[in-house]
Amino acid sequence: PYALHKLIGEQYCKLYSDLYGIETVSLRYFNVYGHRQPTEGAYCLVMGVFAGQLLNDKSMTINGDGEQRRDFTHIDDIVDGLIRCSKQSFRGEIFELGRGVNHSINELASYFGSDYPTEYIPARKGEYDVTLADYSEAQNLLDWKPTKDLSNYIKSIR
């Protein structure tokens, strides 16, 4: 349901651009992380969950088998994409803002270090197996490219 409503929102933007000439742009973010990210709650992504568990000396919890793959994007790269979008006019364009590289959740947990215990919990219903951004449109039309590296961020919070 969540992904469907995001898609419908993009289609509404395109429709209003076509019918009424309203400038719209839709951005698809891929697992945004960075300082001040939520570390608990319904909207907390896996990077925030792991960071919160690490800071509170708890086991890292992994949903399912941990082989699902995610593309992670630093908030600084997202903000750069937003700024670039604000300097141009678009009519229903859709850009994917992501790193273009994905990691399994097991790999992500291992980046935090082997000394942190992990615990496997039931998989979430409706969760995608793989996310992977294709940022070529953003690169072509916005001259945007992600610059922040996941491993540097993890080192900074360990």
Contacts in CASP RR format, 6 or more apart in sequence:
PFRMAT RR
TARGET T0000
AUTHOR 0000-0000-0000
METHOD contacts of the structure
MODEL  1
PYALHKLIGEQYCKLYSDLYGIETVSLRYFNVYGHRQPTEGAYCLVMGVF
AGQLLNDKSMTINGDGEQRRDFTHIDDIVDGLIRCSKQSFRGEIFELGRG
VNHSINELASYFGSDYPTEYIPARKGEYDVTLADYSEAQNLLDWKPTKDL
SNYIKSIR
3 128 0 8 1.000
6 28 0 8 1.000
9 26 0 8 1.000
10 26 0 8 1.000
10 92 0 8 1.000
10 94 0 8 1.000
13 24 0 8 1.000
13 25 0 8 1.000
13 26 0 8 1.000
13 92 0 8 1.000
14 24 0 8 1.000
14 92 0 8 1.000
14 94 0 8 1.000
16 22 0 8 1.000
16 24 0 8 1.000
17 23 0 8 1.000
17 24 0 8 1.000
17 90 0 8 1.000
17 91 0 8 1.000
17 92 0 8 1.000
18 91 0 8 1.000
18 92 0 8 1.000
21 91 0 8 1.000
22 91 0 8 1.000
23 89 0 8 1.000
23 90 0 8 1.000
23 91 0 8 1.000
24 90 0 8 1.000
24 91 0 8 1.000
24 92 0 8 1.000
24 93 0 8 1.000
25 85 0 8 1.000
25 90 0 8 1.000
25 92 0 8 1.000
25 93 0 8 1.000
25 94 0 8 1.000
25 95 0 8 1.000
26 92 0 8 1.000
26 93 0 8 1.000
26 94 0 8 1.000
26 95 0 8 1.000
27 78 0 8 1.000
27 81 0 8 1.000
27 82 0 8 1.000
27 85 0 8 1.000
27 94 0 8 1.000
27 95 0 8 1.000
27 96 0 8 1.000
27 97 0 8 1.000
28 94 0 8 1.000
28 95 0 8 1.000
28 96 0 8 1.000
28 97 0 8 1.000
28 133 0 8 1.000
29 73 0 8 1.000
29 78 0 8 1.000
29 97 0 8 1.000
29 98 0 8 1.000
30 70 0 8 1.000
30 71 0 8 1.000
30 72 0 8 1.000
30 73 0 8 1.000
30 96 0 8 1.000
30 97 0 8 1.000
30 98 0 8 1.000
30 99 0 8 1.000
30 100 0 8 1.000
30 131 0 8 1.000
30 132 0 8 1.000
30 133 0 8 1.000
31 45 0 8 1.000
31 46 0 8 1.000
31 47 0 8 1.000
31 70 0 8 1.000
31 71 0 8 1.000
31 72 0 8 1.000
31 73 0 8 1.000
31 131 0 8 1.000
32 45 0 8 1.000
32 73 0 8 1.000
32 74 0 8 1.000
32 75 0 8 1.000
32 78 0 8 1.000
33 45 0 8 1.000
33 47 0 8 1.000
33 48 0 8 1.000
33 72 0 8 1.000
33 73 0 8 1.000
33 74 0 8 1.000
33 75 0 8 1.000
33 150 0 8 1.000
33 153 0 8 1.000
34 47 0 8 1.000
34 74 0 8 1.000
34 75 0 8 1.000
34 76 0 8 1.000
34 153 0 8 1.000
35 75 0 8 1.000
37 44 0 8 1.000
37 45 0 8 1.000
37 47 0 8 1.000
37 48 0 8 1.000
37 51 0 8 1.000
37 75 0 8 1.000
38 44 0 8 1.000
38 45 0 8 1.000
38 48 0 8 1.000
39 48 0 8 1.000
39 49 0 8 1.000
39 51 0 8 1.000
39 52 0 8 1.000
39 55 0 8 1.000
40 49 0 8 1.000
40 52 0 8 1.000
46 70 0 8 1.000
46 105 0 8 1.000
46 108 0 8 1.000
47 72 0 8 1.000
47 108 0 8 1.000
49 60 0 8 1.000
49 61 0 8 1.000
50 60 0 8 1.000
50 108 0 8 1.000
50 109 0 8 1.000
50 112 0 8 1.000
51 157 0 8 1.000
52 58 0 8 1.000
53 59 0 8 1.000
53 60 0 8 1.000
53 61 0 8 1.000
54 60 0 8 1.000
54 112 0 8 1.000
54 116 0 8 1.000
54 157 0 8 1.000
54 158 0 8 1.000
55 157 0 8 1.000
59 116 0 8 1.000
59 117 0 8 1.000
59 118 0 8 1.000
59 119 0 8 1.000
60 109 0 8 1.000
60 112 0 8 1.000
60 116 0 8 1.000
60 117 0 8 1.000
60 118 0 8 1.000
60 119 0 8 1.000
61 118 0 8 1.000
61 119 0 8 1.000
61 120 0 8 1.000
61 121 0 8 1.000
62 105 0 8 1.000
62 106 0 8 1.000
62 109 0 8 1.000
62 118 0 8 1.000
62 119 0 8 1.000
62 120 0 8 1.000
62 121 0 8 1.000
63 105 0 8 1.000
63 120 0 8 1.000
63 121 0 8 1.000
63 122 0 8 1.000
63 123 0 8 1.000
63 124 0 8 1.000
63 127 0 8 1.000
64 120 0 8 1.000
64 121 0 8 1.000
64 122 0 8 1.000
64 123 0 8 1.000
65 106 0 8 1.000
65 120 0 8 1.000
65 123 0 8 1.000
66 104 0 8 1.000
66 105 0 8 1.000
66 106 0 8 1.000
66 120 0 8 1.000
67 104 0 8 1.000
67 105 0 8 1.000
67 106 0 8 1.000
68 104 0 8 1.000
68 105 0 8 1.000
68 127 0 8 1.000
68 128 0 8 1.000
68 129 0 8 1.000
68 130 0 8 1.000
69 102 0 8 1.000
69 103 0 8 1.000
69 104 0 8 1.000
69 105 0 8 1.000
69 129 0 8 1.000
69 130 0 8 1.000
69 131 0 8 1.000
69 132 0 8 1.000
70 102 0 8 1.000
70 103 0 8 1.000
70 105 0 8 1.000
70 108 0 8 1.000
70 131 0 8 1.000
71 98 0 8 1.000
71 99 0 8 1.000
71 100 0 8 1.000
71 101 0 8 1.000
71 102 0 8 1.000
71 131 0 8 1.000
71 132 0 8 1.000
71 133 0 8 1.000
72 99 0 8 1.000
72 102 0 8 1.000
72 103 0 8 1.000
72 108 0 8 1.000
72 150 0 8 1.000
73 97 0 8 1.000
73 98 0 8 1.000
73 99 0 8 1.000
73 133 0 8 1.000
73 146 0 8 1.000
73 148 0 8 1.000
74 146 0 8 1.000
74 148 0 8 1.000
74 150 0 8 1.000
74 153 0 8 1.000
76 147 0 8 1.000
76 148 0 8 1.000
77 97 0 8 1.000
77 98 0 8 1.000
77 99 0 8 1.000
77 146 0 8 1.000
77 147 0 8 1.000
77 148 0 8 1.000
78 97 0 8 1.000
80 144 0 8 1.000
80 147 0 8 1.000
81 95 0 8 1.000
81 97 0 8 1.000
81 138 0 8 1.000
81 142 0 8 1.000
81 144 0 8 1.000
84 138 0 8 1.000
84 142 0 8 1.000
84 143 0 8 1.000
84 144 0 8 1.000
85 95 0 8 1.000
85 142 0 8 1.000
88 141 0 8 1.000
88 142 0 8 1.000
93 137 0 8 1.000
93 141 0 8 1.000
94 137 0 8 1.000
95 135 0 8 1.000
95 137 0 8 1.000
95 138 0 8 1.000
95 141 0 8 1.000
95 142 0 8 1.000
95 144 0 8 1.000
96 133 0 8 1.000
96 134 0 8 1.000
96 135 0 8 1.000
96 137 0 8 1.000
96 138 0 8 1.000
97 133 0 8 1.000
97 135 0 8 1.000
97 138 0 8 1.000
97 144 0 8 1.000
97 146 0 8 1.000
98 133 0 8 1.000
98 135 0 8 1.000
98 146 0 8 1.000
99 133 0 8 1.000
99 135 0 8 1.000
99 146 0 8 1.000
99 150 0 8 1.000
100 132 0 8 1.000
100 133 0 8 1.000
100 134 0 8 1.000
100 135 0 8 1.000
100 146 0 8 1.000
101 132 0 8 1.000
102 130 0 8 1.000
102 131 0 8 1.000
102 132 0 8 1.000
103 111 0 8 1.000
103 150 0 8 1.000
109 116 0 8 1.000
109 118 0 8 1.000
111 150 0 8 1.000
111 151 0 8 1.000
111 154 0 8 1.000
112 154 0 8 1.000
112 158 0 8 1.000
113 158 0 8 1.000
135 144 0 8 1.000
135 145 0 8 1.000
135 146 0 8 1.000
138 144 0 8 1.000
138 145 0 8 1.000
139 145 0 8 1.000
END
